[in-house]
Amino acid sequence: MSASAVEPFRTAHAAGPDWQTAAALLLRRLGAGAGANLGFLYVSDLFADDVEPLLGFLRQRTGVEHWLGTVGVGVCATGIEYFDRPAMAAMIGRMPEGRFALFDSVHQDLNSFITERRDWLQPDAGNFGIVHVDPRRGELFRLLPLFAEASGSFLVGALTSSRGKHPQLAGGVTEGGVSGLLMSPDVAVATALTQGCSPIGPPHEVTDARQNVAVMLDGRPALDVFREDVGELLAGDLKRCAGCIYAAVPVAGSDWGDYMVRNLAGIDERKRLVAIGDMLQSGQRLMFCRRDRQAAANDLGRMLAGLKRRLSGPPRGALYHSCLARGANLFDAESVELGMIREALGEVPLVGFFGNGEISNSRLYTYTGVLTVFL
């Protein structure tokens, strides 16, 4: 890599009553491109209607042609989050030419992607991908593993979050699919995931299931097992479980107890059934967990310590994809998790957003944070 390719990224963030005011302030803080060839931009959904002119403004004023990003109900930068406020965060830097490629939208199948990106399609290529997904298209979630396999990529990213339009940036402005960036193996990155819930019981075997409904766990009525795991206090009034108790699907083969959290979709006390926000199959594992602020802070600390041990020096830049249910909604104060990241890694240039779901290793998670650093 050339010397310019390993220079730190530059980042800036700004808030304002309209996109022009915020963008002008952002640009003053960010400066011109100065050799940068890639930009990341995360924008409050309150500016969702203005993404196209905003992109044109930044391209013209920075000279950076290639941009990746999306909108979120919250956006974040080094040490700070803007939640439910009109704001934007940008990061620019230089990547080795020919070592990255943007793709603007993958929809129900991979045919167009395969046709356009044959040069990147090597199942064992060891690529790294950063993706954004439209949450209104549930079929796209099942496309992620196929997309990862076709491109030979480890995927990270998040689902766009918005109360209006769901624009994504991948070169130009797109919507309605999976968009993102692929990087070749010689672009050095490291990534890690932190959970926002903690298990309250052991994994159980699903011994009878109907679509997303657990009928039997460990050969017993699913609700009976659920009541035992949540404890006597919550079992006596199951309505109190809403918003604090969730299902979790353990990741097979994980060497550190990884799991994917899913919402409880319903409980049938008469039939003793438990429904979750995912499809179930007999023979798989299922457990229950609690949303826990202290456990989330502890796990974030664990993740940061582990990631820091893997680094040989300060990262050039970082992306953080967190869950809408985290931030102040979990930690009872703004910028707690962003402050913990800054304390652990220092003043690393960082941007990100709060999404409707997070992606790590091509899997869809919820209530998590996914941190990716460029080395």
C-alpha positions in Angstrom: 0.0 0.0 0.0 1.2 3.5 -0.7 1.8 5.9 2.2 -1.4 7.8 1.4 -3.4 4.6 1.6 -2.6 4.2 5.3 -3.3 7.7 6.4 -6.1 8.1 9.0 -9.6 8.9 7.8 -11.1 12.2 8.5 -14.6 12.6 10.0 -17.0 15.3 11.0 -20.6 15.6 12.3 -23.1 18.4 12.4 -26.7 19.1 13.3 -29.0 21.8 11.9 -32.6 22.9 11.2 -32.2 22.0 7.5 -29.8 20.0 5.4 -28.1 23.0 3.9 -27.2 24.4 7.3 -26.0 21.1 8.7 -24.1 20.2 5.5 -22.2 23.6 5.4 -21.1 23.1 9.0 -20.2 19.5 8.3 -18.0 20.5 5.4 -16.2 23.2 7.4 -15.3 20.6 9.9 -14.5 17.9 7.3 -12.5 19.9 4.8 -11.8 19.0 1.2 -11.1 15.5 0.0 -7.3 15.9 -0.3 -6.8 12.5 -2.0 -9.7 10.7 -0.4 -11.6 8.4 -2.8 -14.2 6.9 -0.5 -16.8 8.5 1.8 -19.2 7.2 4.4 -22.3 9.2 5.2 -25.0 8.5 7.7 -28.0 11.0 7.8 -30.9 11.5 10.2 -34.1 10.2 8.8 -35.4 13.7 9.3 -33.3 14.5 6.2 -34.4 11.5 4.3 -36.0 13.6 1.6 -32.8 15.5 1.1 -30.3 12.8 0.6 -29.9 13.3 -3.2 -29.0 17.0 -3.1 -26.9 16.4 0.0 -24.9 13.8 -1.9 -24.4 16.1 -4.8 -23.2 18.9 -2.5 -20.6 16.7 -0.8 -19.4 15.2 -4.1 -18.9 18.7 -5.5 -17.3 20.3 -2.5 -15.0 17.4 -1.4 -14.1 15.9 -4.7 -14.9 12.4 -3.3 -17.0 10.5 -5.9 -17.7 7.2 -4.1 -20.1 7.4 -1.1 -21.7 4.7 1.0 -24.3 5.2 3.7 -28.0 5.4 4.6 -30.4 7.1 6.9 -31.3 6.3 10.5 -33.5 7.5 13.4 -30.1 8.1 15.1 -26.6 8.7 13.7 -23.3 8.6 15.6 -19.7 9.8 15.4 -16.6 9.7 17.6 -17.9 9.9 21.2 -21.4 11.2 20.3 -24.8 10.2 19.1 -27.6 12.2 17.6 -30.9 10.4 18.3 -34.2 11.7 16.9 -32.4 14.9 15.8 -31.7 16.4 12.4 -28.0 15.5 12.0 -25.4 13.9 9.8 -22.0 12.3 10.1 -19.4 11.8 7.4 -16.0 10.1 7.1 -13.6 10.2 4.1 -10.4 8.4 3.4 -8.3 6.7 0.8 -8.6 3.1 -0.2 -6.3 1.3 -2.6 -7.6 1.7 -6.1 -9.2 -1.5 -7.5 -9.5 -3.0 -4.0 -13.1 -1.9 -3.4 -16.4 -1.9 -5.3 -19.8 -0.4 -4.6 -23.0 -2.1 -5.6 -26.2 -0.1 -5.7 -29.0 -2.6 -5.2 -29.6 -6.4 -5.0 -33.2 -7.4 -4.8 -35.0 -10.8 -4.9 -32.2 -12.7 -6.6 -28.5 -12.4 -7.3 -28.7 -12.6 -11.1 -27.9 -8.9 -11.9 -25.3 -8.8 -9.2 -23.5 -11.9 -10.6 -23.7 -10.4 -14.1 -22.3 -7.0 -13.1 -19.7 -8.2 -10.6 -18.2 -11.3 -12.0 -14.7 -10.1 -11.1 -15.6 -10.2 -7.4 -17.4 -13.5 -7.4 -15.0 -16.0 -5.9 -16.7 -18.1 -3.1 -13.4 -18.4 -1.2 -12.1 -14.9 -2.0 -12.0 -13.7 1.6 -13.6 -10.4 0.8 -15.2 -8.1 3.4 -18.5 -6.4 2.8 -20.4 -3.5 4.4 -24.1 -3.6 3.6 -27.3 -1.8 4.2 -30.6 -3.5 3.9 -34.2 -2.2 3.4 -36.1 -3.6 6.5 -39.4 -3.4 4.6 -38.3 -6.3 2.4 -38.2 -9.4 4.7 -37.2 -11.7 1.9 -33.8 -9.8 1.7 -32.8 -11.2 5.1 -32.7 -14.7 3.6 -30.7 -13.4 0.7 -27.7 -12.3 2.9 -26.1 -15.8 3.3 -26.4 -16.4 -0.4 -25.0 -13.0 -1.2 -22.1 -13.6 1.2 -21.4 -17.0 -0.4 -21.6 -15.7 -4.0 -19.1 -12.9 -3.2 -16.9 -14.8 -0.8 -17.5 -12.1 1.8 -17.8 -11.6 5.5 -20.7 -9.2 5.8 -21.3 -6.5 8.4 -23.8 -3.6 8.4 -27.3 -2.8 9.4 -30.9 -2.3 8.3 -31.9 1.2 7.4 -34.2 2.8 10.0 -36.6 5.6 9.0 -40.1 6.9 9.7 -40.3 8.0 6.0 -38.2 7.2 3.0 -35.5 4.6 3.2 -32.7 5.9 0.9 -29.3 4.2 0.7 -26.1 5.5 -0.8 -23.9 3.2 -2.8 -22.3 5.4 -5.5 -25.7 7.0 -6.1 -29.0 7.0 -4.2 -30.9 3.7 -4.2 -33.7 2.1 -2.2 -35.5 -1.1 -1.7 -32.7 -3.7 -1.6 -29.3 -4.6 -0.4 -26.6 -2.1 -1.2 -23.0 -1.7 0.0 -19.3 -2.0 -0.5 -17.0 -5.0 -1.1 -13.4 -4.9 -0.2 -10.6 -7.3 -1.2 -8.7 -9.3 1.5 -5.7 -6.9 1.3 -7.8 -4.1 2.8 -7.1 -4.7 6.5 -10.2 -4.6 8.8 -11.2 -6.0 12.1 -14.8 -6.4 13.5 -16.6 -7.5 16.6 -20.1 -7.8 17.9 -21.6 -6.9 21.3 -24.9 -8.2 22.7 -27.6 -6.1 24.4 -29.4 -9.0 26.1 -28.2 -11.8 28.5 -29.4 -15.4 28.7 -31.7 -16.3 31.7 -31.8 -20.0 31.1 -30.1 -22.8 29.3 -30.6 -23.6 25.6 -33.6 -25.8 24.9 -34.3 -28.2 22.1 -37.3 -27.3 20.0 -39.1 -30.7 19.8 -42.3 -29.4 18.1 -42.8 -26.2 16.1 -45.3 -24.7 13.8 -43.7 -21.9 11.7 -42.7 -19.3 14.3 -44.5 -21.0 17.2 -42.7 -23.2 19.7 -45.2 -25.9 20.7 -42.8 -28.1 22.7 -39.4 -27.4 24.2 -37.4 -30.4 25.6 -40.5 -32.5 25.1 -42.6 -30.2 27.4 -45.1 -27.4 26.6 -43.1 -24.4 25.5 -44.9 -22.0 27.9 -44.1 -24.2 30.9 -40.4 -24.0 30.1 -40.7 -20.3 29.5 -42.3 -19.7 32.9 -39.5 -21.6 34.6 -36.8 -19.6 32.9 -38.3 -16.1 33.5 -38.8 -16.8 37.2 -41.8 -16.7 39.5 -42.3 -12.9 39.5 -42.7 -12.6 35.8 -44.4 -16.0 35.3 -47.2 -14.7 37.6 -47.9 -11.8 35.3 -46.7 -12.6 31.7 -47.7 -9.1 30.5 -44.6 -7.8 32.5 -42.4 -9.8 30.1 -43.1 -7.3 27.3 -40.1 -5.2 26.5 -37.7 -7.0 28.8 -37.8 -10.8 27.9 -36.8 -12.1 24.4 -36.1 -15.3 22.6 -32.6 -16.1 21.4 -31.4 -18.6 18.7 -27.9 -19.9 19.5 -25.5 -19.8 16.6 -24.4 -23.4 15.8 -20.6 -23.9 16.1 -19.9 -20.6 17.9 -17.0 -20.9 20.3 -18.1 -18.0 22.5 -21.8 -18.7 22.9 -23.1 -16.4 20.2 -26.8 -16.0 19.7 -29.4 -14.0 17.7 -32.1 -12.3 19.7 -35.6 -12.3 18.4 -38.8 -10.6 19.8 -41.5 -12.5 21.5 -44.4 -12.4 19.1 -47.1 -13.8 21.4 -48.0 -16.2 24.2 -51.1 -18.5 24.2 -51.7 -19.4 27.9 -54.5 -21.7 27.1 -52.5 -23.8 24.6 -49.2 -23.1 26.4 -47.5 -21.9 23.2 -44.8 -19.3 22.7 -44.4 -17.4 19.3 -41.2 -15.6 18.4 -40.2 -13.3 15.6 -38.5 -15.9 13.4 -39.2 -19.3 11.8 -38.6 -22.4 14.0 -37.7 -25.9 13.2 -37.8 -29.1 15.3 -34.4 -30.0 16.5 -32.9 -26.5 16.7 -32.0 -24.8 19.9 -33.9 -21.9 21.6 -33.3 -20.0 24.8 -34.7 -16.9 26.5 -32.9 -13.8 27.5 -33.4 -10.4 29.3 -32.7 -6.9 28.0 -30.2 -5.7 30.6 -28.3 -2.4 30.7 -25.5 -3.5 33.0 -25.0 -6.7 31.1 -24.9 -4.8 27.8 -22.3 -2.4 29.2 -20.2 -5.3 30.5 -20.4 -7.1 27.2 -19.4 -3.9 25.3 -16.4 -3.6 27.6 -15.5 -7.2 26.9 -15.9 -6.8 23.1 -13.7 -3.6 23.1 -11.0 -5.2 25.2 -10.9 -8.2 22.9 -10.8 -6.0 19.8 -8.1 -3.8 21.2 -5.9 -6.8 21.8 -6.1 -7.7 18.1 -4.9 -4.3 17.0 -1.3 -3.5 16.3 -1.8 0.2 16.3 -4.5 2.9 16.2 -7.2 2.2 13.5 -7.5 4.5 10.5 -11.2 4.8 11.0 -14.2 2.9 12.3 -17.9 2.2 11.6 -20.4 1.5 14.3 -23.8 -0.1 13.5 -26.0 -0.2 16.6 -29.6 -1.0 17.4 -32.5 1.4 17.7 -33.2 -0.2 21.1 -29.7 0.7 22.3 -28.3 4.2 22.8 -30.2 6.2 25.4 -33.1 3.7 25.1 -30.9 1.1 26.8 -28.2 3.1 28.7 -30.6 5.8 30.1 -28.2 8.6 28.8 -26.9 9.7 25.4 -23.6 8.6 24.0 -22.7 6.1 26.7 -21.7 3.4 24.3 -19.9 5.9 21.9 -18.1 7.2 25.0 -17.0 3.7 25.9 -15.6 3.1 22.4 -13.7 6.4 22.5 -12.3 5.5 25.9 -11.1 2.1 24.7 -9.8 3.1 21.2 -9.0 6.8 21.6 -10.0 9.6 19.2 -10.5 7.2 16.2 -12.5 8.7 13.3 -15.9 7.0 13.6 -19.3 7.2 12.0 -22.4 5.0 12.2 -26.1 4.8 12.8 -28.8 3.1 14.8 -30.6 0.6 12.6 -33.6 -1.8 12.6 -31.3 -4.8 12.9 -27.6 -5.4 12.7 -25.5 -7.7 10.4 -22.4 -9.6 11.4 -21.0 -12.6 9.6 -24.0 -12.5 7.2 -26.4 -13.1 10.1 -29.2 -10.7 11.2 -29.0 -9.7 14.8 -31.1 -7.4 17.0 -30.2 -5.4 20.2 -26.5 -5.6 19.3 -23.7 -3.3 18.2 -21.3 -4.1 15.4 -17.9 -2.3 15.4 -15.7 -2.4 12.3 -12.3 -0.8 12.2 -10.0 0.0 9.3 -6.3 -0.8 10.0 
